[in-house]
Amino acid sequence: MKRVTIHDVAAAAGVSLATVDRVLNGRPGVRKITIEKVNQAVETLNYKPDVFAAGLAKKRLYRFHFLLPNGPNAFMEDLTREALSHAETLSGDRMHVHVEPIDAFDGHRVAGTLAVLDGSVCDGVAVVAPAFPEVRAAIDRLQDRGVPVVTLVSDHPSSTRQHFVGIDNLAAGRTAGRLLSRFLPKSPAKIALIAGSLGLRDHADRYAGCREVIEADFPHLTLLKVREGRDDNQRNGELVKKILAEHPDLAGLYNIGAGNRGTIAALTASGKASDIVFVGHELTPYTHEALQNDVLDAIIAQDPGHEIRSAIRVLKALCDKAPIIEGQERIGIDVFLKDNLPESIGPASTE
């Protein structure tokens, strides 16, 4: 089917191309009756502006800053790798993607990084935003300076951010809770939980979702107090050892965040891996291997490539004041068991 162009709209409305351009871009100097004619032609023809081509025609340079956590977190490394790859790919399309490493557990530093950004430096920001008041205030100030902000992976809904790119973390937590409960016997049992930090909105939402399902549908199961390992392998390993010493009858383990390598190593060394149902997040070389070796029972994953591409599209749409295609930008929740693992998942990491 032939694509409807601005020429078709002009012909249908009986006006010039310049007039159509003024109406579509909200510029003054057009009579009300003419605006109505153009809008009617747009609706009748179902015209969709090609905002990407328009951006190129205007020779606009889009400068996007991605603030991504550093440290030994394989999923964040995958996000960074995808962002850097797109930065190289998009450089010829008048898009510049800059990746700035942050410590997602340090709200003051994240806020400080956001504070030095404005329209002279960038046209849009995507940030993995810890849920601290100072971060919310920094996001709000950046929005006030006219720079659109998109939260990535971990949301900050109390801020004025314009869009969230990531999975529904409440749903991910509910999925984890139901998987654990279905895998465990129907007798009373204990489930340990390790988070990076409940100060991260995605971790807090996952915990809330897991607790919601178990308290409502599986009251015979007991959730132990959440331990925080800051997504660090060594800390998570030490937490697993401590939990097993305190609860030798432990039946389930949910690692809400990263640090899976340490968790896997400690559980394997304990000799109890086959007795404990273990659910975690993100498909990495280490979780892939642990699923194959029956240390992990299920992994809840998200696609880092889709998230980076979505964040770029959303930021560009916000800059162009164009509609966001919600269906295209919805990030799906993947569940992997030993039986549906892909053969390979890319380079190994330090996660």
KETI-221493 format. One record per atom (N, C-alpha, C, O): residue in one letter; x, y, z. Coordinates in steps of 0.2 Angstrom, whole numbers, plus 5000, padded with zeros to 4 digits. Atoms other than C-alpha are relative to their C-alpha. Example, Ala and Ser with C-alpha at 12.3 -4.5 7.8 and 13.67 -1.06 7.14 Angstrom:
a500449945000a506249785039a500450065000a500950055003s499649944999s506849955036s499650055003s499950115004
! end
This chain:
m500449945000m500050005000m500450065000m500950075004k499649945001k500750174995k499950045006k499450055009r500049964995r501250285009r499750074999r499950104994v500349935001v500250445012v500550055002v500950055007t499549954999t501350595010t499750075002t499150085002i500249934999i501250785015i499750034994i499350074994h500349975007h500850814996h499349985000h498950014997d500750025000d499350704998d499550045004d499050065003v500449964995v498750805013v499950074997v499350094998a500149935003a499050975004a499549994995a499050044994a500550005005a498050914989a499349995002a498850025000a500650024998a496650844999a499750065004a499150085003a500249944997a496551005009a499950064996a499650114998g500049955005g496751114994g500450065002g500350125001v499549954998v498251215002v500749984998v500849934995s499350015002s500051234999s500449955005s500149945011l499650044995l501451125007l500250045006l500250015011a499849964995a502051265017a499450015005a499650015011t500550004995t500351285025t499949945004t499849945010v500050064997v500251105029v500549995005v500449975011d499450004995d501951115037d499950045006d500050035012r500149954994r501451265048r499449975004r499549985010v500550034996v499851175054v500349945004v500149935010l499750064996l500751015058l500550015005l500549985010n499549984995n502051105068n499850055004n500250085008g500349964995g500851215077g500350084999g500350115004r499849945001r501551375069r499550054999r499050034996p500549965001p500551535069p499950034992p500350004988g500149985007g499851625053g499649974996g499649984990v500550045004v498551505048v499350015002v499250015009r500749994998r496651535048r499749945003r499949885001k500450064997k495551425059k499749964995k499849894996i500450045005i494551365044i500549964996i500449904995t499550045004t496151315035t500349955005t500549895002i499750054995i496851225051i499549945000i499749885000e500550055000e495251125051e500049964994e499949904994k500050045006k495351075033k500649965000k500649904998v499450045000v497151015035v499949945005v500149895004n500150064995n496750915051n499549954998n499649894999q500550045003q495250845042q500349954995q500249894995a499650045005a496350785028a500549955003a500549905001v499550044996v497650715040v499649945003v499849885002e500450054997e496250615049e499749954994e499749894995t500350045006t495450555032t500549964997t500349904996l499550035004l497050505024l500449955005l500849915003n499650044995n497750425041n500750024999n501149974999y499349985001y499350525038y500450005006y500250025011k499650014995k500750485049k500750034998k501050014994p499349975002p502250605049p500649965001p500649925006d499450034999d503950535046d500550045004d500850085001v499649954996v504750625061v500849994999v501150035000f499350015001f506450535058f500250044994f500850074994a499849965006a506550605040a500050075001a500450114999a500049924999a505950775046a500650025004a500950075003g499449984996g507350775059g500650004995g501050054996l499450005005l508650735045l499950064996l500450094994a500149945004a507850865034a500250075003a500550115000k499949944997k508050995047k500850005003k501050055006k499350014998k509850935050k500150015008k500650045010r499950004993r509550915068r500449955003r500449895001l499650044996l510750835080l499749985006l499650025010y500350034993y510050725094y500549985004y500949935003r499550024995r511150715109r499749975006r499350015010f500350044995f510550585121f500649975005f501149955003h499550034995h511450545138h499649945003h499149955006f500250064996f511250375146f500449995006f501049985006l499650004994l511650365164l499949935003l499349915005l500150074999l511950175167l500549985006l501150005006p499550024995p512650095183p500649964998p500649924993n499350035001n514450035183n500049945005n499549935009g499950064996g515149885193g499849934997g499649934991p500050075002p515049695192p499249984999p499049935003n500750025001n513249685185n499949984993n499950034989a500050025007a513049585169a499450034996a499650054990f500649975004f511349655164f500250074999f500050094993m499849935002m511949835166m500650004995m500650054991e499450005005e513549785157e499749994993e499950024988d500450015006d512349725143d499750064997d499750084991l500449945002l511349885143l500650054997l500550084992t499449955002t513049985142t500249984993t500450024989r499750025006r513649875128r499550014994r499750044989e500549995005e512049895118e500050084999e499950104993a500049935001a512050085121a500650024996a500550074991l499449995004l513850095115l500049984993l500250024988s500150025007s513449995100s499550044996s499750064990h500549965004h511950105095h500350074999h500250104994a499749945001a513050255098a500450004994a500550054990e499650015006e514250195085e499650004993e499750034988t500450015006t512850145073t499650064998t499550084992l500449945002l511850305074l500350064999l500050114997s499649945001s513250425073s499950034993s499950094992g500149985007g512950435054g499350034999g499150064994d500749985001d511050475057d499950065004d499350085007r500049944996r511450635067r499749995007r499350035009m500250014994m511150555083m500749985004m501149955002h499450014996h512450555097h499849975007h499450015010v500250034993v512250435112v500650005004v501149965002h499450004995h513450465127h499849965006h499249975009v500150044994v513550335141v500450035006v501050035005e499749974994e513950405158e499949955006e499349935008p500050054995p514350275172p499850035007p500050095008i500249974993i513450305189i500049945005i500049885003d500150054994d513350215206d499250015002d499050055005a500750004999a511450175207a499850005007a499350015009f500150014992f511650145226f500150075003f500050085009d499849944998d512250325228d499650064997d499750094992g500549955003g510750445226g500350074999g500150104995h499849935001h511750605229h500550014994h500550064991r499649995006r513050565216r499650004993r499750034988v500450015006v511650515203v499750074999v499750104994a500349935000a510750685208a500550054997a500450104993g499549955002g512450775205g500150004993g500250054990t499950015007t512650695188t499550044996t499650074991l500649975003l510950755183l500050075000l499850114996a500149934999a511150925190a500550044995a500350104994v499649965004v512550975178v499849994993v500150024988l500250015007l511550925162l499550064999l499150075003d500549955002d510551055153d499949994992d500349954989g500050005007g510051095135g500650014996g500650004990s499449985004s511751155130s500449945000s500949934996v499650075000v512450975134v499649954997v500049914993c500450065002c511050855129c499350024998c499050075001d500749995002d509350845121d499549955004d498949965003g500450044996g508750705132g500449955004g501049945002v499650054995v509250585146v499649945002v499049945003a500350064998a508850405150a500549985006a501149985006v499650024994v509350355168v499749955004v499149945004v500250054995v509250205179v500050045007v500550055010a500149954994a508550305194a499949975006a499349945007p500150024993p508750255212p499450045003p499450105002a500649964998a507150305221a500150045007a499850035012f499849964995f507950435232f499750074999f499650094993p500349935001p507150615235p500450044996p500250084992e499649955003e508650705229e500149984992e500250024988v500050025007v508650605212v499350024997v499350054992r500749985003r506750645210r500150084999r499950104994a500049925001a507150835213a500550014994a500350064990a499549985006a508650825200a499649984994a499750024989i500450015006i507450745187i499550054999i499550084993d500549955001d506150875190d500350064998d500150104993r499649945003r507451015188r500250004993r500250044989l499850015007l508050945172l499450004995l499550034990q500649995003q506250935166q499950074999q499750094994d500149935001d506051115170d500450044996d500250094993r499549975005r507551155160r499949984993r500250004988g500250015007g506651085145g500449934997g500449924991v499750065002v507650915144v499649945002v499549935008p500450064998p506550765143p500449945003p501049935001v499750054996v506950625155v499649945000v499049945001v500450065000v506550445153v500449955005v501049955005t499750054995t506850315167t500149934997t499649914993l499850065003l507650155162l500149945005l500549955010v500050064996v507449985170v499750015007v499249975009s500349994994s507050055187s499750075000s500050124998d500449945001d505650185188d500150055006d500350035011h500149954995h505450345198h499350044999h499450104997p500749985002p503550375196p499850075003p499450105001s500249944996s503450515209s500450064997s500250124999s499649945003s504650625198s499550024994s499049994992t500449985006t504050715182t500349974994t500250004988r499850045006r504950595171r499549994995r498949984997q500550005005q504050585154q499849934998q499349924995h500250075002h504150395151h500549955004h501049975006f499650054997f504750235159f500149944995f499649924992v499850055005v505650105148v500349945005v500849945007g499850064996g505749935157g499449955001g498849974999i500550054999i504749785162i499550025006i499750075010d500449994995d503249785174d500349965006d500249905006n499750044995n504249745190n499649975005n499849925008l500550034995l502749715201l499849934997l499849885000a500250065003a502249585188a500549955000a500449895001a499550045000a503949515187a500149965007a500349905008g500050024994g503949495206g499549955002g499649895005r500650054999r502249405206r500249944996r500049884999t499850065003t502949285193t500549965004t500449905004a499550044996a504449245204a499649975006a499849915007g500350034994g503249215219g499649944998g499649895001r500450065002r502149095209r500449954997r500349894999l499650055002l503549005201l500349965007l500349905007l499750034993l504348975219l499449965003l499649905005s500550034996s502648925226s499849944996s499649894999r500250065003r502248805212r500549945000r500449885000f499550055000f503948725212f500149965007f500349915008l499950024994l503948705231l499449955002l498849954999p500550044998p502948565240p499450045004p499550105006k500649964997k501248615248k500050005008k499650035011s499949994993s501948595266s500350065002s500650104997p499749944998p502548745276p500750004998p501149954999a499350005002a504248805270a500250085000a499850125000k499749945000k505448955271k500350024993k500649984990i499749985006i505949065257i500450065001i500250115005a499649944999a507449185258a500050054994a499950034988l500049955005l507549345248l500650055001l500850075006i499549955000i509049445243i499950054995i499850044989a500149955005a508949615235a500650044999a501150045004g499449965000g510249735229g499950065005g500350075009s500249954995s509349875239s499250014998s499050024993l500749985001l507449905242l500050084998l499450104997g500049935003g507950085238g500050014993g499950074990l500150005007l507950035220l499349984999l499049935001r500750015001r506150045214r499949934996r499449904998d500150065003d506349895203d500049945005d499649895005h499950054995h506949785217h499450015005h499149955007a500650004995a505549855229a499449984997a499049945000d500650025004d504249825216d500049924999d499549895000r499950075001r504849645213r499849975007r499549925007y500150024993y504849615232y499250005002y498949955004a500749994998a503049685234a499649954996a499149924998g500450055004g502449575219g500049935003g499549895003c499950074998c503149415226c499749995007c499349945007r500350014993r502549445244r499250004999r498949975002e500849995001e500749495237e499849934998e499349915000v500250065002v500649325228v500049955005v499549915006i500050054995i501249215242i499650015006i499349965008e500549984994e500249305256e499349984998e498949965002a500750005002a498649295245a499949924998a499349905000d500150075003d498849115237d500349945003d500149895003f499650054997f500149025247f500250015007f500850025009p499849984994p500049065265p500449955004p500649975010h499650054996h500848905271h500850024999h501249995002l499349985001l502548985264l500250065004l499850115005t499849944996t503549105275t500650034996t501150004994l499549965003l504549245267l500550035006l500250065010l499549974995l506149285277l500150074999l499950104993k499849935001k506749465280k500450014994k500949974993v499649995006v507449535264v500750025002v500850075007r499349984998r509349545265r500350044993r500150024988e499849965006e510249675254e500849994999e501250005003g499350015002g511849635245g500350054995g500950044993r499749945004r512049795234r500249974993r500749994990d499850035007d512149675218d500749985000d501049984994d499350025000d513849625224d500149935001d499849905005n499950075000n514449445221n500249985007n500049935009q499750024993q515449435237q499550005005q499449965009r500549994995r514149505248r499449954999r499249935004n500550055001n512849395240n500249935003n499849905006g499850064998g513849245243g500149995008g499949945010e500050004993e514149285261e499350005003e499249975008l500750004997l512249325264l499749934999l499449905003v500350075001v511849145256v500349965006v499949925009k499750044994k513049065269k499750015006k499649975010k500349984994k512349165283k499349975001k499149955006i500750025000i510549125278i500049925001i499549905005l500050075000l510948935276l500249985007l499949935010a499850024994a511748935293a499450015005a499349975010e500649994995e510249015302e499449964998e499049955003h500650045002h508948915292h500249944996h500149944990p499850065003p509648745288p499449964996p499549924992d500650035003d507848695283d499750044994d499250034991l500249955006l507748835269l499849964994l500149914992a500250045006a506748775254a500050044994a500050014988g500049965006g506748925242g500450065001g500550095007l499549945000l507849075237l499850044994l499750014989y500249955005y507349225227y500550065000y500550105005n499649955001n508749335221n499750064996n499650054990i500449955003i507849495217i500450044995i500150074990g499649955004g509249595209g500649964996g500549904994a499450035003a511049555202a500449965006a500249945011g499650044995g512549465211g499949934999g500049895004n500250075001n511949305204n500749955000n500649895003r499450045000r513749235202r500249985007r500349925008g499850024993g514149245221g499449965003g499649915007t500650044997t512349175225t500149934998t500049885002i499950075003i512649025213i500649975003i500549915005a499450034997a514348995220a499949975007a500149925009a500150024993a513848995238a499549945001a499649905005l500550055000l512348885235l500349934998l500149885001t499750065002t513348765225t500549975005t500549915006a499550024995a514748755238a499649975006a499949935010s500350034994s513448715252s499849934999s499649905004g500250075001g512948555244g499249995000g498949945000k500850005000k511048605245k499750034994k499150044995a500349975006a510748675228a499449954997a498949984995s500650045003s509648525223s499450005005s498949975003d500550004995d508648545239d499650075000d499150075004i500349934999i508248735237i499850024993i500150024988v500249975007v507148805223v500250075000v500150115004f499649945000f508148955217f499750044993f499750014988v500249965005v507349095206v500450065000v500550095005g499649945000g508349245200g499850044993g499350024990h500249955006h508349385186h500650004996h501249994998e499649995005e509249405170e500449944997e500749915001l499750055003l509949285158l500750024998l500850064993t499349985001t511849295158t500449934999t500149885000p499650065000p513249165155p500049965006p499949905006y500050044994y513249115173y499349985002y499349925004t500750024999t511349105175t499849944995t499549904997h500150055005h511349005159h500349945002h499949885002e499750064997e512548885166e499749975006e499649915006a500450024994a511648875183a499449964998a499249925002l500650045002l510048825174l500149944997l499849894999q499850065003q510848695164q500249955005q500149895005n499850044995n511648625180n499549995006n499749965011d500550014995d510048625190d500150045007d499950025012v499949964995v510648755202v499550055001v499250065006l500649965001l509448885196l499449964997l499549924993d500650035003d507648835193d499650044995d499350014990a500349955004a507048985184a500350075000a500550095005i499749935001i507649155177i499450044997i499150024992i500449955003i506549305174i500450054997i500850085000a499549965004a507349405160a499650064996a499050064995q500249955004q507149565150q500550014995q501149994996d499549995006d507949615133d500350075001d500050124999p499749944999p509249745136p500150044993p500050104993g500049965006g509349785117g499450034998g499450094996h500649975001h507549815116h499950065004h499650115002e500149944995e507649935131e500450064997e500250114998i499649955003i509050035123i499750034994i499650094993r500449985006r508150045106r499450045002r499350094999s500649964998s506550095115s500250075003s499850115001a499849944997a507350225125a500250064995a500050114996i499849955005i508150305110i499450024996i499350084995r500649985004r506550305100r499550045004r499350095002v500449964996v505550375115v500350075001v499950125000l499649934999l506850515118l499950044994l499850104994k500149975007k506750555099k499350034999k499250094997a500749985001a504850565099a499950065005a499550105003l500149944995l504850675115l500350064997l500050124998c499649945003c506150795106c499650034994c499550094993d500449985006d505050795090d499350025002d498950044998k500750004998k503450805100k499549964996k499049984994a500450055004a502850655091a499749955005a499949945010p500350054995p501750515098p500549945001p500949924997i499650064998i502550365107i499549944998i498949945000i500450065002i501950195100i500149955006i500649925006e499950044994e501550105116e500149934999e500549905003g499950075001g501449935109g500749984998g500949935000q499350025002q503149945101q500550015006q501049985006e499549984995e503950015117e499849965006e500249965011r500150044994r503149885129r500549955001r500749914996i499550044999i504549785136i499749935004i499449945009g500350074997g504049595139g500449975005g501049985006i499750044995i504449485153i500149934998i499749894996d499950075002d505349325148d500249955006d500549975011v499850054995v505449165159v500449944997v500149914992f499550065002f506849035156f500049955005f500249965011l499950064997l506848865162l500649964997l500849984991k499550045004k508148735158k499849984993k500349974989d500350035006d507048675144d500050054994d499950024989n500149955006n506948835134n500550054999n500550104997l499449965001l508648905135l500350014993l500349964989p499749995006p509448985120p500749975000p501049965006e499350045000e511048895114e500550045003e501050025006s499449964998s512149045117s499750075002s499150094999i500349934998i511849225125i500550054999i500450115002g499549955001g513449315120g500650005005g500649945008p499450014996p515049355129p499950005008p499450025010a500050004993a515449315147a500150065003a500350115000s500049944996s515349445160s500349995007s500449935009t499850014993t515849475178t499450005005t499550015011e500650004995e514049465185e500149945005e499649945009
! end
